[in-house]
């Protein structure tokens, strides 16, 4: 029976709401020093960067003391360090807290703000912002929304309770409802349930449908429709209820139905990347509501986003990238 590894607490505090990087040295390896391993492991950063971190005393052990570059390699040893934060353009929209108690925080995330640190989005994420603004360093995300999707995200206050809330999503015991603005197709039957198999390959921007047993199920319902200004076809507001949580599921299913969500830079075809700081024409997808029985308190929760999808509120201004209406213009 494999013995569970005990992970010591981090000796470094968070920085800007971001946890330090923790590295456990592999049990099997031929490295002679800690430096040799980190240079190989962090090859993308370059040996000079790693050496600079050692010289500055930024790589520490479990006791919080700097680890020397020539420290012998010890299998299973933990080290911590803070990476240099990337230059990030602040997302200029508010992150609203719709509920907070001793167990959970529910936030209404704007478009363009990532949920958790990843890639080039680190301090400018919902998790890092909330940790700073609410002074809750132990806050963690129970699930994620795509950076381009706005709406409700559930966070947990106590690390030991995170698993209970994550289980809600894993076991499909949480009811999620989304809203989207997309073209109107009078031939599209509504409501309808879409079932397909979706795969998302590492390193590929888009997900795709493939033959096989369905792993993605979405209910699509037309709420209302109207003519688009300028006679360029109908526009519709849809209610979307995913029963599963595959990457880009709703975006893929709406595209497959022939009504791709407005503002989508990936579907039906990827478009050229927009410059950093271009917050015009956000994806018209919103996580509108969350409903669940609290696994810790037994309380029944129903939360609702107060945001307005810009293309429905003022299509012309959304298309021109000038809408600045209610709920941060999203």
C-alpha positions as CSV (number, residue, x, y, z in Angstrom):
1,X,0.0,0.0,0.0
2,X,1.4,3.4,-1.0
3,X,2.0,5.7,1.9
4,X,0.5,9.2,1.5
5,X,3.0,11.9,1.3
6,X,2.7,14.6,4.0
7,X,3.0,18.1,2.5
8,X,4.4,20.7,4.9
9,X,2.7,24.1,5.1
10,X,4.1,26.8,2.9
11,X,6.8,28.8,4.6
12,X,6.1,31.7,2.2
13,X,3.1,34.0,2.4
14,X,1.0,34.8,-0.6
15,X,2.0,37.6,-2.8
16,X,-0.8,39.7,-4.4
17,X,-3.2,36.9,-3.5
18,X,-1.2,34.3,-5.3
19,X,0.3,31.2,-3.7
20,X,4.0,30.5,-4.0
21,X,5.0,27.6,-6.3
22,X,5.6,24.4,-4.4
23,X,8.0,21.8,-6.0
24,X,8.5,18.3,-4.6
25,X,11.8,16.7,-5.8
26,X,11.0,13.4,-7.5
27,X,11.9,10.2,-5.5
28,X,13.6,8.8,-8.6
29,X,16.3,10.9,-10.3
30,X,20.0,11.3,-11.0
31,X,20.4,15.0,-10.2
32,X,23.3,15.9,-8.0
33,X,21.9,19.2,-6.6
34,X,18.6,21.0,-6.2
35,X,19.7,23.5,-8.7
36,X,20.3,20.9,-11.4
37,X,16.8,19.6,-11.0
38,X,15.1,23.1,-11.1
39,X,17.1,24.2,-14.1
40,X,15.8,21.1,-16.0
41,X,12.3,21.4,-14.6
42,X,12.0,25.1,-15.3
43,X,13.8,25.0,-18.6
44,X,11.4,27.5,-20.1
45,X,12.6,30.1,-17.7
46,X,16.2,29.6,-18.5
47,X,19.2,28.7,-16.3
48,X,20.0,32.4,-15.6
49,X,16.6,33.0,-14.1
50,X,16.9,30.0,-11.8
51,X,20.4,31.0,-10.8
52,X,19.2,34.5,-10.1
53,X,16.5,33.1,-7.7
54,X,19.1,31.1,-5.8
55,X,21.4,34.1,-5.6
56,X,18.6,36.3,-4.2
57,X,17.5,33.6,-1.6
58,X,14.1,33.3,-3.2
59,X,14.0,29.5,-3.2
60,X,13.4,28.2,0.3
61,X,12.9,24.9,2.1
62,X,10.2,23.8,4.6
63,X,11.9,25.8,7.4
64,X,11.7,29.0,5.3
65,X,15.5,29.3,4.9
66,X,17.0,29.9,1.5
67,X,18.2,26.7,-0.2
68,X,21.8,27.0,-1.6
69,X,22.3,26.3,-5.3
70,X,24.8,23.6,-4.5
71,X,22.5,21.9,-1.9
72,X,22.5,18.2,-2.4
73,X,19.5,16.7,-4.2
74,X,17.3,15.0,-1.6
75,X,14.5,12.8,-3.0
76,X,11.0,13.9,-1.8
77,X,12.3,17.3,-0.6
78,X,9.9,20.3,-0.9
79,X,11.0,23.7,-2.0
80,X,8.9,26.9,-2.5
81,X,9.4,30.1,-4.4
82,X,7.5,33.0,-6.0
83,X,7.8,33.3,-9.7
84,X,8.0,36.8,-11.2
85,X,4.4,37.9,-12.0
86,X,3.7,38.6,-15.7
87,X,2.7,42.1,-16.8
88,X,-1.1,42.1,-16.8
89,X,-3.5,44.6,-18.0
90,X,-6.1,45.2,-15.2
91,X,-9.6,44.0,-16.1
92,X,-11.6,47.3,-15.6
93,X,-14.8,45.7,-14.5
94,X,-16.1,45.1,-10.9
95,X,-16.1,41.7,-9.4
96,X,-19.3,41.6,-7.4
97,X,-19.8,39.4,-4.3
98,X,-23.4,38.2,-4.2
99,X,-23.1,36.0,-1.1
100,X,-20.6,35.5,1.7
101,X,-20.7,33.4,4.8
102,X,-18.3,31.4,6.9
103,X,-18.2,28.6,4.4
104,X,-18.6,30.0,0.9
105,X,-18.3,33.1,-1.3
106,X,-20.3,33.4,-4.5
107,X,-19.0,36.1,-6.9
108,X,-20.4,37.5,-10.1
109,X,-17.4,37.5,-12.4
110,X,-17.1,39.9,-15.3
111,X,-16.0,38.9,-18.8
112,X,-12.2,38.7,-19.5
113,X,-11.3,37.9,-15.8
114,X,-9.9,34.4,-15.4
115,X,-11.2,32.4,-12.4
116,X,-7.9,31.1,-11.1
117,X,-4.2,31.9,-11.8
118,X,-3.1,30.2,-15.0
119,X,-0.6,31.1,-17.8
120,X,-0.4,34.9,-18.3
121,X,-3.3,35.6,-15.9
122,X,-2.2,35.4,-12.3
123,X,-2.8,38.4,-10.1
124,X,-5.6,39.6,-12.4
125,X,-7.9,36.7,-11.6
126,X,-11.1,36.4,-9.6
127,X,-9.4,34.2,-6.9
128,X,-6.5,36.5,-6.3
129,X,-8.7,39.6,-6.3
130,X,-11.1,38.1,-3.8
131,X,-8.3,36.9,-1.5
132,X,-6.9,40.5,-1.4
133,X,-10.2,42.3,-1.2
134,X,-11.9,40.1,1.4
135,X,-8.7,39.3,3.3
136,X,-9.3,35.5,2.8
137,X,-5.9,34.0,1.9
138,X,-7.3,30.4,2.2
139,X,-10.0,31.0,-0.3
140,X,-10.2,28.5,-3.1
141,X,-12.4,27.9,-6.2
142,X,-14.8,25.1,-6.2
143,X,-15.1,25.2,-10.0
144,X,-14.0,27.5,-12.9
145,X,-15.6,29.6,-15.6
146,X,-13.8,30.3,-18.8
147,X,-12.0,33.7,-18.8
148,X,-14.4,35.0,-21.5
149,X,-17.5,33.9,-19.7
150,X,-19.2,36.1,-17.1
151,X,-21.3,35.1,-14.2
152,X,-21.5,33.2,-11.0
153,X,-18.5,31.3,-9.5
154,X,-18.5,29.4,-6.2
155,X,-15.5,29.7,-3.8
156,X,-14.8,27.9,-0.6
157,X,-13.5,29.7,2.6
158,X,-12.2,26.7,4.4
159,X,-9.7,24.4,2.6
160,X,-11.0,21.3,4.5
161,X,-14.5,21.9,3.1
162,X,-13.5,22.4,-0.5
163,X,-14.0,18.7,-1.4
164,X,-17.6,18.7,-0.2
165,X,-18.4,21.6,-2.6
166,X,-16.4,20.2,-5.5
167,X,-18.4,17.0,-5.1
168,X,-21.6,18.9,-6.0
169,X,-20.2,19.6,-9.4
170,X,-18.7,16.1,-9.8
171,X,-21.9,14.4,-8.9
172,X,-24.1,16.8,-10.8
173,X,-25.9,17.9,-7.7
174,X,-25.7,21.6,-8.5
175,X,-28.1,23.2,-11.0
176,X,-26.5,25.6,-13.3
177,X,-28.3,27.9,-15.8
178,X,-26.6,30.1,-18.4
179,X,-27.8,32.8,-20.7
180,X,-26.5,33.4,-24.2
181,X,-27.2,35.8,-27.1
182,X,-26.9,34.2,-30.6
183,X,-28.5,34.3,-34.0
184,X,-32.2,33.3,-34.3
185,X,-33.0,30.3,-36.4
186,X,-36.8,29.8,-36.7
187,X,-36.2,26.2,-37.9
188,X,-34.4,25.3,-34.6
189,X,-36.8,23.3,-32.4
190,X,-36.9,24.5,-28.8
191,X,-36.5,23.4,-26.1
192,X,-34.1,20.6,-27.1
193,X,-31.4,18.5,-25.5
194,X,-28.0,18.2,-27.3
195,X,-25.9,15.1,-26.6
196,X,-22.5,14.6,-28.1
197,X,-18.9,13.5,-27.4
198,X,-16.5,16.4,-27.0
199,X,-12.7,16.2,-26.8
200,X,-10.3,18.9,-25.9
201,X,-6.7,18.1,-26.8
202,X,-3.8,19.7,-24.8
203,X,-2.2,22.5,-26.7
204,X,-5.2,22.9,-29.0
205,X,-7.3,26.0,-28.5
206,X,-10.7,24.5,-29.6
207,X,-12.7,21.5,-28.5
208,X,-14.4,19.3,-31.0
209,X,-17.2,16.8,-31.3
210,X,-16.2,13.3,-32.3
211,X,-18.1,10.0,-32.8
212,X,-18.7,7.9,-29.6
213,X,-20.5,7.7,-26.4
214,X,-21.8,11.1,-25.4
215,X,-20.0,12.9,-22.6
216,X,-21.6,16.3,-23.0
217,X,-25.3,17.0,-22.5
218,X,-26.9,20.5,-22.8
219,X,-30.5,21.7,-22.7
220,X,-31.1,24.7,-25.1
221,X,-34.2,26.8,-24.8
222,X,-35.2,29.9,-26.8
223,X,-36.4,32.6,-24.4
224,X,-37.2,35.4,-26.9
225,X,-36.1,36.7,-30.3
226,X,-36.3,39.9,-32.3
227,X,-34.9,41.4,-35.5
228,X,-31.3,42.6,-35.5
229,X,-30.8,46.3,-36.3
230,X,-30.0,46.9,-39.9
231,X,-32.0,43.9,-41.2
232,X,-29.0,41.6,-40.7
233,X,-31.1,38.6,-39.4
234,X,-32.8,37.7,-36.2
235,X,-31.2,37.8,-32.7
236,X,-32.2,35.5,-29.9
237,X,-31.7,35.1,-26.2
238,X,-31.3,31.5,-25.1
239,X,-31.4,29.7,-21.7
240,X,-28.8,27.0,-21.5
241,X,-28.6,24.2,-18.9
242,X,-25.5,22.0,-19.0
243,X,-25.9,18.6,-17.4
244,X,-22.1,17.9,-17.8
245,X,-19.0,20.1,-17.7
246,X,-16.8,19.5,-20.7
247,X,-14.5,22.3,-21.8
248,X,-16.3,24.9,-24.0
249,X,-19.4,22.6,-24.0
250,X,-22.0,25.3,-24.5
251,X,-20.0,27.1,-27.1
252,X,-19.5,23.9,-29.0
253,X,-23.1,22.8,-28.8
254,X,-24.5,26.2,-29.9
255,X,-22.1,26.2,-32.8
256,X,-23.2,22.7,-33.8
257,X,-26.8,23.9,-33.8
258,X,-25.9,26.6,-36.3
259,X,-26.3,29.5,-33.8
260,X,-22.8,30.2,-32.4
261,X,-22.7,32.6,-29.5
262,X,-22.0,36.2,-30.4
263,X,-18.5,37.4,-29.7
264,X,-16.9,33.9,-29.7
265,X,-13.3,34.2,-30.8
266,X,-12.9,30.4,-31.3
267,X,-16.2,29.0,-32.7
268,X,-17.1,28.3,-35.4
269,X,-13.6,29.4,-36.5
270,X,-10.8,30.9,-34.5
271,X,-10.2,34.6,-35.2
272,X,-7.0,36.6,-34.8
273,X,-6.1,37.3,-31.2
274,X,-7.2,40.7,-29.9
275,X,-4.5,42.9,-28.3
276,X,-4.1,42.8,-24.5
277,X,-6.4,45.4,-23.0
278,X,-9.1,45.2,-25.7
279,X,-12.3,44.5,-23.8
280,X,-14.7,45.3,-26.5
281,X,-17.4,42.9,-27.8
282,X,-17.3,40.3,-25.0
283,X,-18.5,36.8,-25.5
284,X,-22.3,36.9,-24.9
285,X,-22.4,34.0,-22.5
286,X,-23.4,34.4,-18.8
287,X,-23.5,31.9,-15.9
288,X,-26.9,33.2,-14.8
289,X,-27.8,31.1,-11.8
290,X,-26.5,28.4,-9.3
291,X,-28.9,26.4,-7.2
292,X,-27.8,23.7,-4.7
293,X,-28.2,22.2,-1.2
294,X,-25.3,23.3,0.9
295,X,-23.3,20.1,1.7
296,X,-22.1,21.5,5.0
297,X,-25.0,23.5,6.4
298,X,-27.9,21.8,4.6
299,X,-29.2,25.2,3.5
300,X,-30.9,25.6,0.1
301,X,-29.1,28.2,-2.0
302,X,-30.2,29.9,-5.2
303,X,-28.0,32.7,-6.6
304,X,-28.7,34.9,-9.5
305,X,-26.3,37.1,-11.6
306,X,-27.3,40.7,-12.0
307,X,-25.4,41.2,-15.2
308,X,-26.9,42.2,-18.5
309,X,-25.6,40.8,-21.8
310,X,-24.6,43.8,-23.9
311,X,-25.6,42.5,-27.3
312,X,-29.2,42.1,-26.1
313,X,-29.4,45.4,-24.3
314,X,-27.9,47.4,-27.2
315,X,-26.7,45.3,-30.2
316,X,-25.4,48.3,-32.2
317,X,-23.3,49.6,-29.4
318,X,-22.0,46.1,-28.5
319,X,-21.1,45.5,-32.1
320,X,-19.3,48.8,-32.2
321,X,-17.6,48.1,-28.9
322,X,-19.0,51.2,-27.2
323,X,-21.7,49.7,-24.9
324,X,-21.2,51.0,-21.3
325,X,-24.6,50.2,-19.8
326,X,-25.6,48.5,-16.6
327,X,-23.6,45.8,-14.8
328,X,-20.2,46.9,-16.1
329,X,-21.3,46.9,-19.8
330,X,-20.9,43.2,-20.2
